[in-house]
Amino acid sequence: MLIGLVIAFLPNSIVFDSYNAKLASLFYDGEIPTEAEKMKSFLFGPIGGTVSGYFVLQFFIVLYPFKRGEKWAWYAIISALLCWFFIDSAISIAHGAYFNVYMVNLSTLVLNGIPLIQTFKFFQRKDKKDY
């Protein structure tokens, strides 16, 4: 959730130098014009807020229903993750922004997917309640 705050409030920080350079290269032949930079900085605000909000929600799902083994919590997290991944990746690929897929999407999918894969059998046990 902290990365969402960085996205929202520090879109031009060193954290995003490589990403911003790839955006500039793809859409503006190397340098983002001032007016476009203003729009990018604005758009990173809602994106960062959405990222933070999603992970706050995921934190509370993991903290309570996921921890109790409620099946819906596992399915909610995996469904949201895959929905985001496929939509975001498809749009990125359609625009030629492959860097977004390998810099952001794949790493997020792997980091969030590993614990989900590892806990799958636990959530399939018959002695767990199906809430």
Backbone as CSV, one residue per row, in Angstrom:
resi,resn,N_x,N_y,N_z,CA_x,CA_y,CA_z,C_x,C_y,C_z
1,MET,0.818,-1.193,0.000,0.000,0.000,0.000,0.862,1.256,0.000
2,LEU,2.092,1.131,0.499,2.994,2.278,0.503,3.400,2.693,-0.914
3,ILE,3.562,1.727,-1.798,3.926,2.085,-3.171,2.826,2.933,-3.816
4,GLY,1.577,2.684,-3.445,0.476,3.506,-3.949,0.615,4.957,-3.536
5,LEU,1.061,5.187,-2.311,1.291,6.563,-1.845,2.439,7.213,-2.617
6,VAL,3.478,6.431,-2.884,4.603,6.958,-3.664,4.141,7.287,-5.083
7,ILE,3.349,6.397,-5.670,2.814,6.654,-7.016,2.010,7.953,-7.018
8,ALA,1.154,8.109,-6.016,0.259,9.269,-5.971,0.991,10.582,-5.709
9,PHE,1.930,10.561,-4.772,2.517,11.826,-4.325,3.930,12.104,-4.839
10,LEU,4.596,11.091,-5.370,5.961,11.282,-5.866,6.153,10.629,-7.237
11,PRO,5.298,10.981,-8.208,5.359,10.300,-9.510,6.627,10.578,-10.305
12,ASN,7.369,11.598,-9.910,8.599,11.939,-10.635,9.847,11.686,-9.792
13,SER,9.687,10.863,-8.759,10.828,10.555,-7.892,11.768,9.559,-8.561
14,ILE,12.915,9.385,-7.968,13.925,8.455,-8.481,13.379,7.026,-8.591
15,VAL,12.395,6.703,-7.770,11.778,5.371,-7.801,11.213,5.069,-9.188
16,PHE,10.732,6.102,-9.863,10.083,5.920,-11.157,10.922,6.392,-12.338
17,ASP,12.189,6.677,-12.129,13.033,7.168,-13.223,12.999,6.248,-14.440
18,SER,13.217,4.970,-14.224,13.244,4.016,-15.339,11.879,3.910,-16.008
19,TYR,10.840,3.825,-15.207,9.475,3.723,-15.732,9.118,4.977,-16.532
20,ASN,9.389,6.146,-15.958,9.081,7.401,-16.643,9.883,7.555,-17.933
21,ALA,11.121,7.088,-17.916,11.937,7.149,-19.138,11.327,6.266,-20.224
22,LYS,10.815,5.116,-19.847,10.187,4.227,-20.831,8.881,4.825,-21.348
23,LEU,8.112,5.466,-20.482,6.897,6.174,-20.931,7.258,7.259,-21.936
24,ALA,8.271,8.042,-21.598,8.697,9.133,-22.479,9.181,8.598,-23.825
25,SER,9.908,7.511,-23.792,10.423,6.924,-25.022,9.301,6.379,-25.909
26,LEU,8.346,5.714,-25.284,7.247,5.102,-26.042,6.317,6.136,-26.650
27,PHE,5.919,7.119,-25.865,4.879,8.035,-26.309,5.384,9.378,-26.829
28,TYR,6.613,9.770,-26.478,7.070,11.119,-26.825,8.504,11.161,-27.362
29,ASP,8.996,10.094,-27.880,10.351,10.067,-28.444,11.421,10.562,-27.474
30,GLY,11.251,10.293,-26.201,12.311,10.550,-25.237,12.062,11.580,-24.166
31,GLU,11.187,12.529,-24.397,10.937,13.547,-23.377,9.454,13.893,-23.338
32,ILE,8.891,13.807,-22.159,7.467,14.111,-21.998,7.293,15.632,-22.001
33,PRO,6.451,16.163,-22.889,6.195,17.611,-22.916,5.585,18.081,-21.588
34,THR,5.799,19.335,-21.276,5.343,19.903,-20.002,3.857,19.666,-19.761
35,GLU,3.027,19.913,-20.765,1.579,19.737,-20.591,1.227,18.268,-20.351
36,ALA,1.882,17.394,-21.062,1.643,15.961,-20.866,2.164,15.521,-19.498
37,GLU,3.244,16.111,-19.040,3.794,15.795,-17.713,2.791,16.147,-16.617
38,LYS,2.097,17.267,-16.802,1.060,17.658,-15.832,-0.048,16.608,-15.797
39,MET,-0.451,16.125,-16.978,-1.502,15.109,-17.023,-1.011,13.804,-16.395
40,LYS,0.219,13.402,-16.706,0.770,12.177,-16.140,0.799,12.263,-14.618
41,SER,1.271,13.398,-14.107,1.324,13.570,-12.652,-0.067,13.503,-12.038
42,PHE,-1.046,14.090,-12.720,-2.425,13.991,-12.236,-2.895,12.539,-12.251
43,LEU,-2.696,11.838,-13.360,-3.196,10.466,-13.488,-2.539,9.518,-12.484
44,PHE,-1.285,9.772,-12.137,-0.629,8.936,-11.136,-1.305,9.087,-9.772
45,GLY,-1.954,10.230,-9.516,-2.665,10.440,-8.244,-3.791,9.438,-8.044
46,PRO,-4.777,9.417,-8.943,-5.848,8.428,-8.800,-5.350,6.977,-8.888
47,ILE,-4.354,6.729,-9.729,-3.814,5.367,-9.823,-3.192,4.970,-8.486
48,GLY,-2.396,5.857,-7.913,-1.777,5.577,-6.620,-2.808,5.395,-5.521
49,GLY,-3.841,6.226,-5.547,-4.921,6.081,-4.562,-5.635,4.748,-4.703
50,THR,-5.848,4.327,-5.934,-6.495,3.036,-6.189,-5.615,1.887,-5.709
51,VAL,-4.328,1.963,-5.994,-3.394,0.925,-5.552,-3.394,0.845,-4.025
52,SER,-3.282,1.983,-3.368,-3.288,1.992,-1.902,-4.593,1.427,-1.351
53,GLY,-5.711,1.882,-1.900,-7.011,1.403,-1.436,-7.177,-0.090,-1.619
54,TYR,-6.736,-0.607,-2.769,-6.829,-2.046,-3.021,-6.042,-2.827,-1.974
55,PHE,-4.831,-2.379,-1.692,-4.009,-3.133,-0.759,-4.438,-2.956,0.692
56,VAL,-5.070,-1.839,1.041,-5.674,-1.708,2.370,-6.807,-2.724,2.496
57,LEU,-7.644,-2.803,1.470,-8.735,-3.778,1.466,-8.189,-5.197,1.563
58,GLN,-7.173,-5.498,0.764,-6.579,-6.837,0.798,-5.995,-7.132,2.175
59,PHE,-5.368,-6.155,2.800,-4.801,-6.332,4.138,-5.876,-6.778,5.120
60,PHE,-7.033,-6.120,5.103,-8.089,-6.476,6.049,-8.746,-7.809,5.700
61,ILE,-8.819,-8.134,4.422,-9.331,-9.458,4.039,-8.380,-10.537,4.554
62,VAL,-7.081,-10.314,4.391,-6.091,-11.297,4.853,-6.078,-11.370,6.378
63,LEU,-6.198,-10.250,7.038,-6.109,-10.189,8.491,-7.253,-10.932,9.187
64,TYR,-8.437,-10.914,8.603,-9.578,-11.534,9.273,-10.129,-12.756,8.530
65,PRO,-10.914,-12.602,7.453,-11.533,-13.802,6.854,-10.535,-14.774,6.221
66,PHE,-9.479,-14.281,5.609,-8.472,-15.167,5.007,-7.796,-15.979,6.106
67,LYS,-7.436,-15.309,7.176,-6.776,-15.964,8.314,-7.674,-17.041,8.927
68,ARG,-8.986,-16.808,8.910,-9.944,-17.795,9.446,-10.228,-18.921,8.456
69,GLY,-9.697,-18.798,7.252,-9.882,-19.843,6.250,-11.182,-19.759,5.489
70,GLU,-11.792,-18.593,5.453,-13.044,-18.427,4.722,-12.735,-18.431,3.224
71,LYS,-13.338,-19.392,2.521,-13.042,-19.572,1.088,-13.219,-18.310,0.265
72,TRP,-14.263,-17.567,0.530,-14.556,-16.391,-0.278,-13.391,-15.417,-0.259
73,ALA,-12.654,-15.350,0.847,-11.535,-14.408,0.947,-10.440,-14.780,-0.052
74,TRP,-10.125,-16.069,-0.162,-9.113,-16.528,-1.111,-9.565,-16.217,-2.537
75,TYR,-10.817,-16.556,-2.835,-11.338,-16.329,-4.188,-11.455,-14.833,-4.515
76,ALA,-11.772,-14.016,-3.539,-11.856,-12.571,-3.770,-10.491,-12.014,-4.148
77,ILE,-9.471,-12.424,-3.425,-8.127,-11.902,-3.696,-7.618,-12.392,-5.044
78,ILE,-7.752,-13.676,-5.332,-7.241,-14.209,-6.603,-8.033,-13.636,-7.779
79,SER,-9.326,-13.470,-7.621,-10.153,-12.920,-8.701,-9.778,-11.475,-9.003
80,ALA,-9.613,-10.673,-7.962,-9.231,-9.274,-8.157,-7.844,-9.179,-8.791
81,LEU,-6.917,-10.002,-8.320,-5.556,-9.989,-8.857,-5.537,-10.351,-10.341
82,LEU,-6.229,-11.425,-10.709,-6.228,-11.857,-12.105,-7.002,-10.902,-13.004
83,CYS,-8.098,-10.352,-12.499,-8.867,-9.367,-13.270,-7.983,-8.176,-13.597
84,TRP,-7.324,-7.623,-12.578,-6.428,-6.494,-12.798,-5.305,-6.872,-13.765
85,PHE,-4.656,-8.014,-13.529,-3.502,-8.408,-14.319,-3.847,-8.503,-15.806
86,PHE,-4.928,-9.188,-16.133,-5.255,-9.389,-17.543,-5.719,-8.101,-18.228
87,ILE,-6.510,-7.296,-17.555,-6.955,-6.038,-18.156,-5.777,-5.082,-18.324
88,ASP,-5.016,-4.890,-17.273,-3.880,-3.975,-17.321,-2.855,-4.430,-18.360
89,SER,-2.565,-5.718,-18.383,-1.581,-6.247,-19.332,-2.080,-6.131,-20.772
90,ALA,-3.355,-6.415,-21.007,-3.909,-6.311,-22.366,-3.834,-4.879,-22.880
91,ILE,-4.205,-3.923,-22.041,-4.141,-2.511,-22.444,-2.689,-2.093,-22.670
92,SER,-1.805,-2.536,-21.786,-0.382,-2.209,-21.930,0.172,-2.757,-23.237
93,ILE,-0.124,-4.003,-23.538,0.363,-4.628,-24.773,-0.236,-3.939,-25.998
94,ALA,-1.520,-3.613,-25.930,-2.176,-2.940,-27.057,-1.520,-1.591,-27.370
95,HIS,-0.964,-0.949,-26.362,-0.297,0.339,-26.558,1.214,0.207,-26.722
96,GLY,1.694,-1.023,-26.744,3.129,-1.239,-26.902,3.930,-0.983,-25.636
97,ALA,3.254,-0.882,-24.507,3.920,-0.610,-23.227,4.282,-1.930,-22.533
98,TYR,5.078,-2.720,-23.221,5.487,-4.018,-22.678,6.237,-3.853,-21.361
99,PHE,6.940,-2.735,-21.221,7.685,-2.481,-19.995,6.780,-2.477,-18.769
100,ASN,5.533,-2.035,-18.921,4.603,-2.036,-17.796,4.281,-3.467,-17.366
101,VAL,4.179,-4.348,-18.341,3.887,-5.751,-18.031,5.047,-6.375,-17.264
102,TYR,6.281,-6.172,-17.748,7.395,-6.835,-17.060,7.924,-6.053,-15.860
103,MET,7.754,-4.741,-15.803,8.246,-3.972,-14.656,7.267,-3.976,-13.488
104,VAL,5.975,-4.002,-13.799,4.965,-3.864,-12.743,4.092,-5.115,-12.628
105,ASN,3.452,-5.487,-13.714,2.419,-6.520,-13.653,2.936,-7.896,-13.265
106,LEU,3.979,-8.356,-13.928,4.479,-9.710,-13.637,5.028,-9.823,-12.223
107,SER,5.757,-8.799,-11.775,6.294,-8.864,-10.413,5.169,-8.846,-9.377
108,THR,4.156,-8.033,-9.609,3.016,-7.989,-8.682,2.265,-9.317,-8.692
109,LEU,2.069,-9.877,-9.876,1.388,-11.171,-9.987,2.152,-12.257,-9.233
110,VAL,3.452,-12.299,-9.418,4.262,-13.325,-8.752,4.272,-13.120,-7.238
111,LEU,4.522,-11.894,-6.789,4.603,-11.633,-5.350,3.283,-11.893,-4.622
112,ASN,2.174,-11.632,-5.292,0.866,-11.893,-4.682,0.383,-13.308,-4.968
113,GLY,0.803,-13.854,-6.102,0.341,-15.180,-6.496,0.969,-16.309,-5.712
114,ILE,2.228,-16.178,-5.331,2.906,-17.261,-4.604,2.161,-17.640,-3.328
115,PRO,1.825,-16.680,-2.450,1.090,-17.087,-1.244,-0.299,-17.657,-1.552
116,LEU,-0.905,-17.176,-2.623,-2.219,-17.710,-2.980,-2.107,-19.158,-3.459
117,ILE,-1.114,-19.428,-4.266,-0.895,-20.808,-4.721,-0.570,-21.712,-3.534
118,GLN,0.270,-21.220,-2.635,0.678,-22.018,-1.486,-0.466,-22.289,-0.514
119,THR,-1.470,-21.448,-0.490,-2.585,-21.646,0.442,-3.807,-22.286,-0.212
120,PHE,-3.746,-22.572,-1.493,-4.907,-23.100,-2.214,-5.475,-24.355,-1.545
121,LYS,-4.636,-25.321,-1.245,-5.118,-26.586,-0.663,-5.787,-26.363,0.688
122,PHE,-5.260,-25.438,1.466,-5.866,-25.136,2.762,-7.311,-24.674,2.589
123,PHE,-7.557,-23.850,1.594,-8.901,-23.328,1.387,-9.841,-24.334,0.725
124,GLN,-9.309,-25.448,0.239,-10.130,-26.484,-0.383,-10.501,-27.594,0.593
125,ARG,-9.954,-27.540,1.794,-10.248,-28.588,2.786,-11.730,-28.637,3.092
126,LYS,-12.230,-29.832,3.272,-13.666,-30.026,3.544,-14.059,-29.543,4.926
127,ASP,-13.133,-29.514,5.873,-13.491,-29.089,7.220,-13.527,-27.570,7.376
128,LYS,-13.262,-26.830,6.283,-13.375,-25.369,6.329,-14.806,-24.995,5.961
129,LYS,-15.296,-23.992,6.593,-16.645,-23.520,6.278,-16.611,-22.770,4.952
130,ASP,-17.643,-22.955,4.161,-17.760,-22.231,2.895,-18.678,-21.042,3.111
131,TYR,-18.110,-19.920,3.459,-18.908,-18.740,3.831,-19.513,-18.119,2.629
